[in-house]
């Protein structure tokens, strides 16, 4: 253990020297952006020589294969590429094979590992089929490694350098999916689901404060509609979010999860379901939904939002980055949590928030896990996380790190959340029943094809049919 600690200390010193020198090169040349890592290596022979000497002493060597979930053209991929290049410059005896699979990693990673392909690190949402949920035969428990010193945050371990709620959430997944309790993924690229709104549209309507309650939400909607914009929009990719968020705010995510898996169908007769149905019908009757909502296909709604056609959209903190080409850097973003719904059971409200992160996993069969973890440590260092925030408008996974200005209002909700809610506030737990039955029935409701009084009974009957024999 002491030998390993000595090696790691050497590595940290080497990386710190290289990073300091690289930063120095960037700050001394005010006419250029940061030089590509290879060019920096060539232009700083002293730094490279020193780093090489230190790294050889660390003993890290061999090949690390890293599959990333980003496409090579995405800004997140560019930051990871630069981080890997810095790591390779500081660790010349380590070969890093970096592959950008895009979102296809969801279907590619398991067959590749089942087939024995060398993959030391992969990246995915810990709650997804490519994460702890579907890959529990391959994930390495990382608790001991997380106790090692972080990079760039003196006196803190890797664990202590990261946002605590993310690690708690990942640990909870180990229990949920039947693993020994622990942390099996290193978070990065955190996200939260909130209403994103166009501040210029709100200001034009005379609204200076985001709504906190359902009544305030409705009052603001009247003003926005009068000012010429649709108060609310969403598209086919996020319809479930709106349903689940309303119900979870009223009753809590556990209740929603039970609702969508209720084999008896009786929970669909709860009074809150009728209240939900009436509220949705009211939004439709008052013209508060975008008139494009029935056929809106992703990403049409988010484009409508930034172009001013609609005012608010329930989505994730990735939204400003996704629409940056249309919105531009000066777009005035605002965010607020789902407004408090009346007549709930006291288990909802703003204490819960749909949040999570992407994560990096180490294959427990990796023959180079030590180098793999050192690479991950570099990617989740304070310097790289802040670069991710600056270049990719992503939330940094490290504490005491500056968030992108566009997400400034999301920061308070994220950091104050006391309860992690699953996707859609639990509605995702209904799987095919949610996608094939609840969402289409919801669309019938909000387009006036189904009366509010018919919504609960219809889903009650459908639940009995769907779960019959299961």
Sine and cosine of phi, psi and omega as CSV:
sin_phi,cos_phi,sin_psi,cos_psi,sin_omega,cos_omega
0.00,0.00,-0.67,0.74,0.01,-1.00
-0.91,0.41,-0.63,0.77,0.03,-1.00
-0.86,0.50,-0.68,0.73,0.00,-1.00
-0.90,0.43,-0.65,0.76,0.00,-1.00
-0.89,0.46,-0.64,0.77,0.02,-1.00
-0.88,0.47,-0.66,0.75,-0.01,-1.00
-0.90,0.43,-0.68,0.73,-0.03,-1.00
-0.92,0.40,-0.60,0.80,0.03,-1.00
-0.89,0.46,-0.65,0.76,0.05,-1.00
-0.87,0.49,-0.67,0.74,0.01,-1.00
-0.89,0.45,-0.69,0.73,-0.01,-1.00
-0.87,0.49,-0.67,0.74,0.02,-1.00
-0.89,0.46,-0.69,0.73,-0.01,-1.00
-0.88,0.47,-0.72,0.69,-0.04,-1.00
-0.91,0.40,-0.63,0.78,0.01,-1.00
-0.88,0.47,-0.66,0.75,0.00,-1.00
-0.90,0.44,-0.71,0.71,-0.02,-1.00
-0.91,0.41,-0.70,0.71,-0.02,-1.00
-0.89,0.46,-0.65,0.76,0.02,-1.00
-0.88,0.47,-0.68,0.73,-0.01,-1.00
-0.93,0.37,-0.64,0.77,0.04,-1.00
-0.89,0.46,-0.69,0.73,0.02,-1.00
-0.89,0.46,-0.63,0.78,0.01,-1.00
-0.89,0.46,-0.65,0.76,0.03,-1.00
-0.87,0.49,-0.69,0.72,-0.03,-1.00
-0.90,0.43,-0.68,0.74,-0.08,-1.00
-0.97,0.26,-0.40,0.92,-0.03,-1.00
-0.99,0.13,-0.29,0.96,-0.02,-1.00
-0.93,-0.37,1.00,-0.07,-0.10,-0.99
-0.98,0.19,-0.10,0.99,-0.03,-1.00
-0.99,-0.12,-0.17,0.99,-0.04,-1.00
-0.82,-0.57,0.45,-0.89,0.19,-0.98
-0.96,0.28,0.08,-1.00,0.01,-1.00
-0.84,0.55,0.74,-0.68,-0.05,-1.00
-0.94,0.34,0.50,-0.87,0.08,-1.00
-0.83,0.56,0.57,-0.82,-0.10,-1.00
-0.81,0.59,-0.66,0.75,-0.03,-1.00
-0.91,0.41,-0.66,0.75,0.03,-1.00
-0.90,0.44,-0.63,0.78,0.03,-1.00
-0.88,0.47,-0.65,0.76,0.00,-1.00
-0.87,0.49,-0.69,0.72,-0.03,-1.00
-0.93,0.37,-0.53,0.85,-0.09,-1.00
-1.00,0.04,-0.07,1.00,0.00,-1.00
-0.77,-0.64,0.92,0.38,-0.10,-0.99
-0.87,0.49,-0.56,0.83,-0.01,-1.00
-0.90,0.44,-0.71,0.70,-0.01,-1.00
-0.88,0.47,-0.68,0.73,-0.04,-1.00
-0.89,0.45,-0.68,0.73,-0.01,-1.00
-0.88,0.48,-0.71,0.71,-0.01,-1.00
-0.90,0.43,-0.68,0.73,-0.03,-1.00
-0.89,0.45,-0.69,0.73,-0.02,-1.00
-0.86,0.51,-0.69,0.73,0.00,-1.00
-0.86,0.50,-0.71,0.70,-0.03,-1.00
-0.93,0.38,-0.66,0.75,-0.07,-1.00
-0.93,0.38,-0.63,0.78,0.05,-1.00
-0.86,0.52,-0.59,0.81,0.03,-1.00
-0.91,0.41,-0.48,0.88,0.00,-1.00
-0.94,0.35,-0.45,0.89,0.06,-1.00
1.00,0.09,0.04,1.00,0.01,-1.00
-0.95,0.31,0.74,-0.68,0.00,-1.00
-0.33,-0.94,0.03,-1.00,0.04,-1.00
1.00,-0.05,-0.15,-0.99,-0.11,-0.99
-0.95,-0.31,0.67,-0.74,0.11,-0.99
-0.84,-0.54,0.84,-0.55,0.03,-1.00
-0.98,-0.21,0.81,-0.59,-0.11,-0.99
-0.81,-0.59,0.90,-0.43,0.09,-1.00
-0.99,-0.17,0.86,-0.52,0.00,-1.00
-0.97,-0.23,0.51,-0.86,-0.03,-1.00
-0.99,0.12,-0.04,1.00,-0.05,-1.00
-1.00,-0.06,0.41,-0.91,0.18,-0.98
-0.99,0.15,0.47,-0.89,-0.17,-0.99
-0.90,0.44,-0.37,0.93,-0.04,-1.00
-1.00,0.02,-0.16,0.99,-0.05,-1.00
-0.97,0.25,0.51,-0.86,-0.05,-1.00
-0.88,0.47,-0.51,0.86,0.05,-1.00
-0.89,0.45,-0.62,0.79,0.00,-1.00
-0.91,0.41,-0.61,0.79,-0.01,-1.00
-0.90,0.44,-0.63,0.78,0.02,-1.00
-0.92,0.38,-0.68,0.74,0.01,-1.00
-0.90,0.44,-0.65,0.76,0.04,-1.00
-0.85,0.53,-0.71,0.71,-0.03,-1.00
-0.92,0.38,-0.59,0.81,0.03,-1.00
-0.92,0.40,-0.67,0.75,0.03,-1.00
-0.90,0.43,-0.65,0.76,0.01,-1.00
-0.89,0.45,-0.66,0.76,0.06,-1.00
-0.90,0.44,-0.67,0.74,0.02,-1.00
-0.88,0.48,-0.68,0.73,-0.02,-1.00
-0.92,0.40,-0.59,0.81,0.03,-1.00
-0.90,0.44,-0.57,0.82,0.00,-1.00
-1.00,0.06,-0.24,0.97,-0.05,-1.00
-0.71,-0.70,0.93,0.37,-0.13,-0.99
-0.90,0.43,-0.27,0.96,0.01,-1.00
-1.00,0.02,-0.01,1.00,0.02,-1.00
-0.96,-0.29,0.83,-0.56,0.09,-1.00
-1.00,-0.08,0.82,-0.57,0.02,-1.00
-0.93,-0.36,0.87,-0.49,0.06,-1.00
-0.99,-0.17,0.98,-0.18,-0.07,-1.00
-0.99,-0.16,0.83,-0.56,-0.03,-1.00
-0.82,-0.57,0.81,-0.58,0.06,-1.00
-1.00,-0.09,0.94,-0.35,-0.04,-1.00
-1.00,-0.06,-0.24,0.97,-0.17,-0.99
0.92,0.38,-0.28,-0.96,-0.05,-1.00
-0.94,0.33,-0.13,0.99,0.07,-1.00
-0.90,0.45,-0.17,0.98,0.02,-1.00
-0.85,0.52,-0.45,0.89,0.01,-1.00
-0.85,0.53,-0.59,0.80,-0.03,-1.00
-0.97,-0.25,-0.20,0.98,-0.07,-1.00
-1.00,-0.08,-0.54,0.84,-0.23,-0.97
-0.92,0.39,-0.70,0.71,-0.08,-1.00
-0.92,0.39,-0.74,0.67,0.05,-1.00
-0.85,0.52,-0.58,0.81,0.00,-1.00
-0.91,0.41,-0.70,0.72,0.01,-1.00
-0.95,0.32,-0.61,0.79,0.07,-1.00
-0.86,0.51,-0.55,0.83,-0.02,-1.00
-0.99,0.12,0.01,1.00,0.07,-1.00
1.00,0.07,0.19,0.98,0.01,-1.00
-0.92,0.39,0.63,-0.78,0.03,-1.00
-0.95,0.31,0.92,-0.40,0.15,-0.99
-0.67,-0.74,0.93,-0.36,-0.06,-1.00
-1.00,0.03,-0.61,0.79,0.00,-1.00
-0.78,-0.63,0.68,-0.73,0.23,-0.97
-0.67,-0.74,0.27,-0.96,-0.17,-0.99
-0.81,-0.59,0.76,-0.65,0.01,-1.00
-0.20,-0.98,0.24,-0.97,0.15,-0.99
-0.91,0.41,0.81,-0.58,-0.03,-1.00
-0.85,0.53,-0.44,0.90,0.00,-1.00
-1.00,-0.01,0.04,1.00,-0.07,-1.00
-1.00,-0.05,0.15,-0.99,0.06,-1.00
-0.86,0.50,-0.40,0.92,0.04,-1.00
-1.00,0.00,0.04,1.00,0.00,-1.00
-0.95,-0.31,-0.60,-0.80,-0.07,-1.00
-0.89,0.46,-0.60,0.80,-0.06,-1.00
-0.83,0.56,-0.75,0.67,-0.11,-0.99
-0.97,-0.24,-0.12,0.99,-0.13,-0.99
-0.84,-0.55,0.48,0.88,-0.13,-0.99
-0.92,0.38,-0.28,0.96,0.06,-1.00
-0.98,0.21,-0.17,0.98,-0.10,-1.00
-0.88,-0.48,-0.31,0.95,-0.14,-0.99
-0.98,0.22,0.63,-0.78,0.02,-1.00
-1.00,-0.07,0.69,-0.72,0.09,-1.00
-0.96,0.27,0.76,-0.65,-0.22,-0.98
-0.92,-0.40,0.15,0.99,-0.10,-0.99
-0.83,0.56,-0.71,0.71,-0.01,-1.00
-0.90,0.43,-0.66,0.75,-0.01,-1.00
-0.92,0.39,-0.55,0.84,0.00,-1.00
-0.91,0.41,-0.28,0.96,0.02,-1.00
-0.98,0.18,-0.15,0.99,-0.01,-1.00
-0.96,0.29,0.36,-0.93,-0.02,-1.00
-0.88,0.48,0.62,-0.78,0.06,-1.00
-0.98,0.20,0.15,-0.99,0.08,-1.00
-0.96,-0.27,0.85,-0.53,0.08,-1.00
1.00,-0.01,0.00,1.00,0.05,-1.00
-0.75,-0.66,1.00,0.03,-0.13,-0.99
-0.84,0.54,0.72,-0.69,0.05,-1.00
0.99,0.13,-0.03,1.00,-0.02,-1.00
-0.93,-0.38,0.62,-0.79,0.14,-0.99
-0.97,0.26,0.18,-0.98,0.07,-1.00
-0.84,0.54,-0.69,0.73,-0.02,-1.00
-0.87,0.49,-0.71,0.71,-0.05,-1.00
-0.95,0.31,-0.25,0.97,-0.01,-1.00
-1.00,0.08,-0.12,0.99,-0.12,-0.99
-0.95,-0.31,0.39,-0.92,0.00,-1.00
-0.87,0.50,0.88,-0.48,-0.13,-0.99
-0.85,0.53,-0.62,0.78,-0.08,-1.00
-0.90,0.44,-0.48,0.88,0.03,-1.00
-0.93,0.38,-0.70,0.72,0.00,-1.00
-0.92,0.39,-0.62,0.78,0.04,-1.00
-0.89,0.46,-0.66,0.75,0.03,-1.00
-0.89,0.45,-0.72,0.70,-0.01,-1.00
-0.90,0.43,-0.63,0.78,0.03,-1.00
-0.89,0.45,-0.62,0.78,0.00,-1.00
-0.89,0.45,-0.49,0.87,0.00,-1.00
-0.93,0.36,-0.50,0.87,0.01,-1.00
-0.89,0.46,-0.63,0.78,0.01,-1.00
-0.95,0.32,-0.71,0.71,-0.04,-1.00
-0.85,0.53,-0.60,0.80,-0.09,-1.00
-0.97,-0.24,0.30,0.95,0.21,-0.98
0.99,0.14,0.36,0.93,0.07,-1.00
-0.99,-0.13,0.28,-0.96,0.16,-0.99
-0.86,0.51,0.69,-0.72,-0.10,-0.99
-0.85,0.53,0.75,-0.66,-0.01,-1.00
0.19,-0.98,-0.12,-0.99,-0.04,-1.00
-0.94,-0.34,0.88,-0.48,-0.11,-0.99
-0.92,-0.39,0.15,0.99,-0.03,-1.00
-0.45,-0.89,0.58,-0.81,0.06,-1.00
-0.99,-0.16,0.88,-0.47,-0.10,-0.99
-0.96,0.28,0.55,-0.83,0.25,-0.97
-0.42,-0.91,0.25,-0.97,-0.04,-1.00
0.84,0.54,0.81,0.59,0.05,-1.00
-0.87,0.50,0.39,-0.92,0.06,-1.00
-0.57,-0.82,0.34,-0.94,0.12,-0.99
-0.60,-0.80,0.46,-0.89,0.02,-1.00
-0.98,-0.22,0.84,-0.55,-0.05,-1.00
-0.55,-0.83,0.22,-0.97,0.21,-0.98
-0.97,0.25,0.80,-0.60,0.15,-0.99
-0.97,-0.24,0.75,-0.66,-0.03,-1.00
-0.74,-0.68,0.40,-0.92,0.00,-1.00
-1.00,0.07,0.96,-0.27,-0.08,-1.00
-0.88,0.48,-0.54,0.84,0.00,-1.00
-0.90,0.43,-0.62,0.79,0.04,-1.00
-0.92,0.39,-0.69,0.73,0.03,-1.00
-0.88,0.47,-0.70,0.72,-0.02,-1.00
-0.91,0.42,-0.63,0.78,0.05,-1.00
-0.87,0.50,-0.54,0.84,0.01,-1.00
-0.99,0.11,-0.02,1.00,0.03,-1.00
0.99,0.10,0.32,0.95,-0.02,-1.00
-0.99,-0.16,0.82,-0.58,-0.05,-1.00
-0.91,-0.41,-0.10,0.99,-0.04,-1.00
-0.66,-0.75,0.73,-0.69,-0.02,-1.00
-0.91,0.41,0.56,-0.83,-0.03,-1.00
-0.94,0.34,0.61,-0.79,0.03,-1.00
-0.94,-0.34,-0.38,0.93,-0.03,-1.00
-0.82,-0.57,0.24,-0.97,0.00,-1.00
-0.89,0.45,-0.64,0.77,0.03,-1.00
-0.89,0.46,-0.66,0.75,0.05,-1.00
-0.91,0.41,-0.60,0.80,0.02,-1.00
-0.87,0.49,-0.69,0.73,0.00,-1.00
-0.93,0.37,-0.64,0.77,0.00,-1.00
-0.90,0.44,-0.66,0.75,0.04,-1.00
-0.91,0.42,-0.61,0.80,-0.01,-1.00
-0.87,0.48,-0.63,0.78,0.05,-1.00
-0.86,0.51,-0.70,0.72,-0.03,-1.00
-0.93,0.37,-0.65,0.76,-0.03,-1.00
-0.92,0.39,-0.67,0.74,0.03,-1.00
-0.88,0.47,-0.67,0.74,0.01,-1.00
-0.90,0.43,-0.46,0.89,0.01,-1.00
-0.99,0.12,-0.09,1.00,0.14,-0.99
0.96,-0.29,0.13,0.99,0.04,-1.00
-0.87,-0.49,0.39,-0.92,0.12,-0.99
-0.97,0.24,0.79,-0.61,-0.06,-1.00
-0.90,0.44,-0.44,0.90,-0.21,-0.98
-0.53,-0.85,0.64,-0.77,0.09,-1.00
-0.56,-0.83,0.31,-0.95,0.24,-0.97
-0.29,-0.96,0.16,-0.99,0.02,-1.00
-0.80,-0.60,-0.07,-1.00,-0.14,-0.99
-0.89,0.46,-0.35,0.93,-0.04,-1.00
-0.97,0.23,-0.34,0.94,-0.14,-0.99
-0.76,-0.64,0.34,0.94,0.01,-1.00
-0.88,0.47,-0.63,0.78,-0.03,-1.00
-0.89,0.45,-0.52,0.86,0.00,-1.00
-0.86,0.50,-0.67,0.74,-0.08,-1.00
-0.93,0.38,-0.68,0.73,0.01,-1.00
-0.89,0.46,-0.80,0.60,-0.07,-1.00
-0.91,0.42,-0.60,0.80,-0.04,-1.00
-0.93,0.38,-0.64,0.77,0.06,-1.00
-0.87,0.49,-0.78,0.63,-0.09,-1.00
-0.93,0.37,-0.60,0.80,0.01,-1.00
-0.94,0.35,-0.56,0.83,0.06,-1.00
-0.90,0.43,-0.57,0.82,-0.01,-1.00
-0.98,0.19,-0.68,0.74,-0.23,-0.97
-0.84,-0.54,-0.11,0.99,-0.06,-1.00
1.00,0.00,0.45,-0.89,-0.08,-1.00
-0.92,0.38,-0.55,0.83,0.00,-1.00
-0.89,0.45,-0.64,0.77,0.01,-1.00
-0.89,0.45,-0.68,0.73,-0.01,-1.00
-0.90,0.44,-0.66,0.75,0.02,-1.00
-0.87,0.49,-0.67,0.75,0.04,-1.00
-0.92,0.40,-0.63,0.77,0.00,-1.00
-0.84,0.54,-0.77,0.64,-0.12,-0.99
-0.97,0.23,-0.11,0.99,0.06,-1.00
-0.90,-0.43,0.21,0.98,-0.05,-1.00
-0.96,0.29,0.95,-0.33,-0.06,-1.00
-0.94,0.33,-0.41,0.91,-0.02,-1.00
-0.99,0.17,-0.38,0.92,-0.05,-1.00
0.98,0.21,-0.08,1.00,-0.11,-0.99
-0.92,0.39,-0.50,0.86,-0.04,-1.00
-0.90,0.43,-0.35,0.94,0.03,-1.00
-0.95,0.30,-0.12,0.99,0.06,-1.00
-0.99,-0.11,0.08,1.00,0.03,-1.00
-0.90,0.44,0.59,-0.81,-0.01,-1.00
-0.84,0.55,-0.47,0.88,-0.02,-1.00
-0.93,0.38,-0.44,0.90,0.03,-1.00
-0.93,0.36,-0.66,0.75,0.04,-1.00
-0.92,0.40,-0.63,0.78,0.05,-1.00
-0.88,0.47,-0.70,0.71,0.04,-1.00
-0.85,0.53,-0.73,0.68,-0.05,-1.00
-0.89,0.46,-0.66,0.75,0.02,-1.00
-0.92,0.40,-0.63,0.77,0.01,-1.00
-0.91,0.42,-0.64,0.77,0.01,-1.00
-0.92,0.39,-0.67,0.75,0.03,-1.00
-0.90,0.44,-0.56,0.83,0.04,-1.00
-0.92,0.40,-0.66,0.75,0.05,-1.00
-0.86,0.51,-0.64,0.77,0.00,-1.00
-0.94,0.35,-0.70,0.71,-0.05,-1.00
-0.89,0.46,-0.58,0.82,-0.01,-1.00
-1.00,0.09,-0.02,1.00,0.02,-1.00
0.96,0.29,0.49,0.87,-0.01,-1.00
-0.99,0.12,-0.37,0.93,0.11,-0.99
-0.99,0.15,0.51,-0.86,0.15,-0.99
-0.84,0.54,0.63,-0.78,0.02,-1.00
-0.95,0.31,-0.04,1.00,0.04,-1.00
-0.99,-0.12,0.01,1.00,-0.25,-0.97
-0.92,0.40,-0.51,0.86,-0.08,-1.00
-0.89,0.45,-0.65,0.76,-0.06,-1.00
-0.94,-0.35,0.26,0.97,-0.10,-1.00
-0.94,0.35,0.85,-0.52,0.01,-1.00
-0.95,-0.30,0.69,-0.72,0.04,-1.00
-0.81,0.59,0.72,-0.70,0.10,1.00
-0.97,-0.25,0.53,0.85,-0.12,-0.99
-0.85,0.53,-0.66,0.75,-0.09,-1.00
-0.91,0.41,-0.63,0.78,-0.04,-1.00
-0.95,0.32,-0.48,0.88,0.10,-0.99
-0.94,0.33,-0.63,0.78,0.04,-1.00
-0.88,0.48,-0.59,0.81,0.00,-1.00
-0.90,0.44,-0.77,0.64,-0.10,-1.00
-0.97,0.26,-0.32,0.95,0.05,-1.00
-1.00,0.01,-0.02,1.00,0.11,-0.99
1.00,-0.05,-0.01,1.00,0.01,-1.00
-0.94,0.34,-0.53,0.85,0.03,-1.00
-0.79,-0.61,0.32,-0.95,-0.11,-0.99
-0.97,-0.25,-0.54,0.84,-0.11,-0.99
-0.58,-0.82,0.48,-0.88,-0.14,-0.99
-0.45,-0.89,0.84,-0.54,0.02,-1.00
-0.98,0.18,0.91,-0.42,-0.13,-0.99
-0.40,-0.92,-0.14,-0.99,-0.03,-1.00
-0.98,-0.18,0.21,-0.98,-0.05,-1.00
-0.94,0.35,-0.04,1.00,0.11,-0.99
-0.98,0.20,-0.22,0.98,-0.14,-0.99
-0.84,0.54,-0.77,0.64,-0.04,-1.00
-0.83,0.55,-0.58,0.81,0.03,-1.00
-0.94,0.35,-0.64,0.77,-0.06,-1.00
-0.91,0.42,-0.53,0.85,-0.08,-1.00
-0.96,-0.29,0.23,0.97,-0.10,-0.99
-0.85,0.53,-0.60,0.80,-0.03,-1.00
-0.89,0.46,-0.51,0.86,0.02,-1.00
-1.00,0.01,-0.69,0.72,-0.11,-0.99
-0.97,0.25,-0.55,0.83,-0.10,-1.00
0.98,0.17,0.25,-0.97,-0.10,-0.99
-0.96,0.29,-0.28,0.96,-0.08,-1.00
-0.99,-0.17,0.13,0.99,0.01,-1.00
-0.86,0.52,0.68,-0.74,-0.06,-1.00
-1.00,-0.04,1.00,-0.07,-0.01,-1.00
-1.00,0.09,0.62,-0.78,0.20,-0.98
-0.77,-0.64,0.43,-0.90,0.04,-1.00
-0.67,-0.74,0.48,-0.87,0.15,-0.99
-0.46,-0.89,0.46,-0.89,0.06,-1.00
-0.95,0.30,0.35,-0.94,0.02,-1.00
-0.81,0.59,0.78,-0.63,-0.07,-1.00
-0.89,0.45,0.53,-0.85,-0.06,-1.00
-0.91,0.41,0.79,-0.62,-0.03,-1.00
-1.00,-0.08,0.69,-0.72,-0.02,-1.00
-0.97,0.23,0.24,-0.97,0.15,-0.99
0.91,0.41,0.48,0.88,0.06,-1.00
-0.99,0.11,-0.15,-0.99,-0.05,-1.00
-0.99,-0.16,0.16,0.99,0.02,-1.00
0.99,0.11,0.02,1.00,-0.03,-1.00
-0.96,-0.27,0.07,1.00,0.01,-1.00
-0.97,-0.26,-0.77,-0.64,-0.01,-1.00
0.98,0.18,-0.23,-0.97,-0.12,-0.99
-1.00,0.07,0.02,1.00,0.05,-1.00
-0.93,0.37,-0.41,0.91,0.03,-1.00
-0.99,-0.17,0.56,-0.83,0.01,-1.00
-0.54,-0.84,0.67,-0.74,0.12,-0.99
-0.98,0.22,0.95,-0.31,0.05,-1.00
-0.57,-0.82,0.26,-0.97,0.00,-1.00
-0.02,-1.00,-0.44,-0.90,0.02,-1.00
-0.23,-0.97,0.22,-0.98,0.28,-0.96
-0.98,0.18,0.20,-0.98,-0.02,-1.00
-0.51,-0.86,0.37,-0.93,0.07,-1.00
-0.94,-0.35,0.73,-0.69,-0.04,-1.00
-0.91,-0.41,0.49,-0.87,0.16,-0.99
-0.92,-0.39,0.75,-0.66,0.05,-1.00
-0.91,0.42,0.83,-0.56,-0.06,-1.00
-0.92,0.39,-0.21,0.98,0.08,-1.00
-0.99,-0.14,0.11,0.99,-0.01,-1.00
-0.86,0.51,0.67,-0.74,0.06,-1.00
-1.00,-0.01,-0.03,1.00,0.01,-1.00
-0.69,-0.73,0.74,0.68,-0.08,-1.00
-0.90,0.43,-0.53,0.85,-0.02,-1.00
-0.90,0.44,-0.74,0.68,0.03,-1.00
-0.92,0.39,-0.59,0.80,0.02,-1.00
-0.87,0.50,-0.71,0.71,-0.02,-1.00
-0.93,0.38,-0.59,0.81,0.03,-1.00
-0.89,0.45,-0.59,0.80,0.06,-1.00
-0.91,0.41,-0.68,0.73,0.03,-1.00
-0.88,0.47,-0.67,0.74,0.02,-1.00
-0.84,0.55,-0.63,0.78,0.02,-1.00
-0.92,0.39,-0.66,0.75,-0.02,-1.00
-0.91,0.41,-0.56,0.83,0.01,-1.00
-0.99,-0.12,0.30,0.96,0.11,-0.99
-0.93,0.37,0.38,-0.93,-0.02,-1.00
-0.84,0.54,-0.64,0.77,-0.04,-1.00
-0.89,0.45,-0.73,0.68,-0.05,-1.00
-0.95,0.31,-0.60,0.80,0.02,-1.00
-0.90,0.43,-0.60,0.80,0.04,-1.00
-0.95,0.30,-0.50,0.87,0.10,-1.00
-0.92,0.38,-0.61,0.79,0.05,-1.00
-0.89,0.45,-0.63,0.77,0.02,-1.00
-0.91,0.41,-0.65,0.76,-0.06,-1.00
-0.97,0.26,-0.72,0.70,-0.14,-0.99
-1.00,0.01,-0.48,0.88,-0.07,-1.00
-0.89,-0.45,0.11,0.99,-0.02,-1.00
0.80,0.60,0.58,0.81,-0.02,-1.00
-0.99,-0.17,0.44,-0.90,0.07,-1.00
-0.96,0.29,0.77,-0.64,0.05,-1.00
-0.94,0.33,0.61,-0.79,0.00,-1.00
-0.99,0.12,-0.20,0.98,-0.02,-1.00
-1.00,-0.02,0.49,-0.87,0.05,-1.00
-0.96,0.28,0.27,-0.96,0.07,-1.00
0.81,0.58,0.53,0.85,0.01,-1.00
-0.90,-0.43,0.56,-0.83,-0.08,-1.00
-0.97,0.23,0.76,-0.65,0.04,-1.00
-0.99,0.12,0.37,-0.93,0.11,-0.99
-0.86,0.51,0.63,-0.77,-0.03,-1.00
-0.84,0.54,-0.56,0.83,-0.02,-1.00
-0.91,0.42,-0.34,0.94,-0.03,-1.00
-0.94,-0.34,0.30,0.95,-0.08,-1.00
-0.85,0.53,-0.65,0.76,-0.03,-1.00
-0.96,0.27,-0.36,0.93,0.03,-1.00
-0.97,0.23,-0.38,0.92,-0.10,-0.99
-0.88,0.48,-0.70,0.71,-0.04,-1.00
-0.90,0.44,-0.69,0.72,0.01,-1.00
-0.89,0.46,-0.66,0.75,-0.03,-1.00
-0.91,0.41,-0.75,0.66,-0.09,-1.00
-0.96,0.26,-0.39,0.92,-0.01,-1.00
-1.00,-0.03,-0.13,0.99,-0.05,-1.00
-0.89,0.46,0.73,-0.68,-0.02,-1.00
-0.98,-0.21,-0.24,0.97,-0.06,-1.00
-0.63,-0.78,0.78,-0.63,0.09,-1.00
-0.99,0.12,0.80,-0.60,0.08,-1.00
-0.97,-0.25,0.62,-0.79,0.03,-1.00
-0.94,0.35,0.08,-1.00,-0.05,-1.00
-0.82,0.57,0.76,-0.65,0.01,-1.00
0.94,0.35,0.36,0.93,0.00,-1.00
0.88,0.48,0.47,0.88,0.04,-1.00
0.97,-0.25,-0.21,0.98,-0.05,-1.00
-0.94,0.34,-0.39,0.92,0.05,-1.00
-0.91,0.41,-0.33,0.94,-0.01,-1.00
-0.93,0.37,-0.22,0.98,0.04,-1.00
-0.99,0.17,-0.14,0.99,0.08,-1.00
0.81,0.59,-0.81,-0.59,-0.06,-1.00
-0.90,0.44,-0.53,0.85,0.01,-1.00
-0.90,0.44,-0.65,0.76,0.04,-1.00
-0.90,0.44,-0.77,0.63,-0.11,-0.99
-0.95,0.31,-0.63,0.78,-0.13,-0.99
-1.00,-0.05,-0.28,0.96,-0.08,-1.00
-0.80,-0.60,-0.79,0.61,-0.09,-1.00
-0.91,0.40,-0.76,0.65,-0.05,-1.00
-0.89,0.46,-0.74,0.68,0.05,-1.00
-0.87,0.49,-0.60,0.80,0.02,-1.00
-0.92,0.38,-0.61,0.79,0.09,-1.00
-0.87,0.49,-0.66,0.75,0.00,-1.00
-0.92,0.39,-0.57,0.82,0.10,-0.99
-0.88,0.48,-0.64,0.77,-0.03,-1.00
-0.91,0.42,-0.75,0.66,-0.13,-0.99
-0.99,0.14,-0.07,1.00,0.11,-0.99
-0.95,-0.31,0.19,0.98,0.11,-0.99
0.98,0.17,0.17,0.99,-0.01,-1.00
-1.00,0.05,-0.18,0.98,-0.02,-1.00
-0.69,-0.73,0.72,-0.69,0.01,-1.00
-0.97,0.23,0.47,-0.88,0.00,-1.00
-0.83,0.56,-0.62,0.79,-0.03,-1.00
-0.93,0.36,-0.29,0.96,-0.03,-1.00
-1.00,-0.05,-0.27,0.96,-0.13,-0.99
-0.90,0.44,-0.83,0.56,-0.03,-1.00
-0.89,0.46,-0.78,0.63,0.02,-1.00
-0.85,0.53,-0.61,0.79,0.01,-1.00
-0.90,0.43,-0.71,0.71,-0.01,-1.00
-0.94,0.33,-0.51,0.86,0.08,-1.00
-0.87,0.49,-0.73,0.69,0.00,-1.00
-0.92,0.40,-0.65,0.76,0.00,-1.00
-0.91,0.41,-0.60,0.80,0.02,-1.00
-0.90,0.44,-0.68,0.74,0.03,-1.00
-0.87,0.49,-0.66,0.76,0.00,-1.00
-0.94,0.35,-0.67,0.74,-0.07,-1.00
-0.90,0.43,-0.66,0.75,-0.10,-0.99
-1.00,-0.06,0.01,1.00,0.01,-1.00
-0.85,0.53,0.82,-0.57,0.03,-1.00
0.99,0.17,0.02,1.00,-0.02,-1.00
-0.98,-0.19,0.00,0.00,0.00,0.00
